[in-house]
Amino acid sequence: MLRFVLLLAALVAGLGLSPMAHGQAGAREPRLALVIANGTYRGFDRLSATFDDGERISAALTATGFVDGSGTGAVRTRRDLTAAQMEAEFAAFRAALAAAGPEAFGVLYFSGHGVALGAGGDVQMVPVDADKGDLAASASLSRSAVTRTLMSSGARNVLVVLDMCRNVIALPTLPVATDDNVTGGAAIEVTGSKGLKRVLRSAQNPIRPDQGYLVAFSTSADQFAFDNGIFSKVLAEEIRRPQQNIADAMKRVSDRVAMAKAASFQKPTFDYGLQGQPPCFVSCDPASGNRFYDCANCPWMRIVPGGSALVGSPSSEPGRGKDEPAQQRVAIARDFALGVYEVTVAEWTACARDGACPKLSNWAADNPNPLIPATSISHDDALAFLSWLSRQSGRTYRLPTDAEWEYASRAGASSAFPWGDGISPSDANYDHTARYQGSATSPYRGYPEAVSGYPPNGFGLYQMQGNVWEWTSACLDAACRNRALRGGSFESVPGELRSANRFGLAATKRRDDVGLRVARDLEADEGGG
């Protein structure tokens, strides 16, 4: 049967770094997991995939060092629990987390039916003995109630994954609580577009500096997914993947699900307010620090610090174009956020399946990797994506200005390229058969690489040079017939990758080597200068 698969809610309480935060899994914090799979319902349709969902997640968690929620042994799946049994399991899990101590990391995974009790109401897990008349009285099984219960254990990290329906039923609304008695303060949820809920914190009972929340949905509130375990399969694989924290894992899950076949499409949406570095299932990637995303299909962003730097090119620079401004010092008055990577085909596909972006030809047919860049994007297409992204995230996204792009590309360097005045095939993806000032060559590739395929620059930004041309907001003529592109592409000769180089293209024109990188201004509470 079809079900609105999977509200994913993650509460991360206490995201300070553990001693193993940047290393391999080993002697680290106590890890406990509770897995519940309900499928044989009395008052609702039976679900066929939930037991497999539960076993899949139990195995993945056991493999990454979690023990059962009872406190000992491998993680096991509880099947077909009644309301009383679910309440008892939650209470016992809370007690086990409390006994494990303040460094504990807990995971709750539930697969089964779920309902939203009225528009704007809380979302509730459904026990196997429930009928519609029982649901309004089952507030103890709501997401907010269970989250508060587990948070009150004092565990440092708690991740809650609710793999369940989200259809609205006509019952009295159970409002989301705006106060609670748990140390850490209230979580007030404000409904946003496409099922996204942003988490705000009450000024009363302020949370500790090492606490934070992540709330996410595996699919938009107005979209269906199939009862075939697609999300749990991807999630289990990402739980086992090393070199990523839980935010990385959820972003990869989102990207992979967004690229799934159309028959089983679901578009995960989530938002988070994590503090510091999130915990990791297996091991962490040291390069992942200080980056963030605003929604499940939003690009990874990094804050670029304001300052001043030399931009443009000196007249002596080989390959200098006549349209390039003379080298001069410019000032970027404020910090701003810029995409860590070029927009990926997975992120573009989510927009296209929402009907907000055109479905474009790209390289995904030749390379199904969700991390290859989206291409064949006109300036007008880019604006449509930015508008959709702003609606999804509640933040105003835009293209970088010409000055911002070059400032971010150089990352403090005044040389022709961010890494120096020479270039080699190991530096970037371009036409490696061409030379720049006697540079080395290699065979021609002729296609874009994954957006993380080459080392980052000094600001931690990947492939500002090469791979695909990137749109900016700048015009190259008074009538703005041509918009400025920067960075060069996999088809470019190496001189086109110089930081000062620019290329003009009409706003409606598409090319198979043109993509984009997004930017946005920082809000007052985001630490920008």
Secondary structure, DSSP 8 states (H G I E B T S, - for coil): -EE---EEEEEE------TTTTS-SSS-S-EEEEEEE----SSS---SSHHHHHHHHHHHHHHTT-EETTSSSS--EEES--HHHHHHHHHHHHHHHHHH-TT-EEEEEEEE-EEEESTT--EEE--TT--HHHHTT-GGGBHHHHHHHHHTTT-SEEEEEEEE--EEESS------S--SSTT--EEEEE-GGG-EEEEE-SSS---TT-EEEEEESS-TT--EESS-HHHHHHHHHHT-SS-BHHHHHHHHHHHHHTS-GGG----EEEEE--SS--BSS---GGGTTEE-SSTTS--EEEE--EEEEESB-TTSTT--TTS-B-EEEEE-S-EEEESS--BHHHHHHHHHTTSS-----GGGT---TTSB--S--HHHHHHHHHHHHHHHSS-EE---HHHHHHHHHTT--SSBTTBS---TTT--S-TTS-SSS--------S---TTSS-B-TTS-B-SSSSSEEEEEEESSTT--EEEEES--TTS-GGGGSTT-EEEEETT---TTEE---EEE--GGGT--
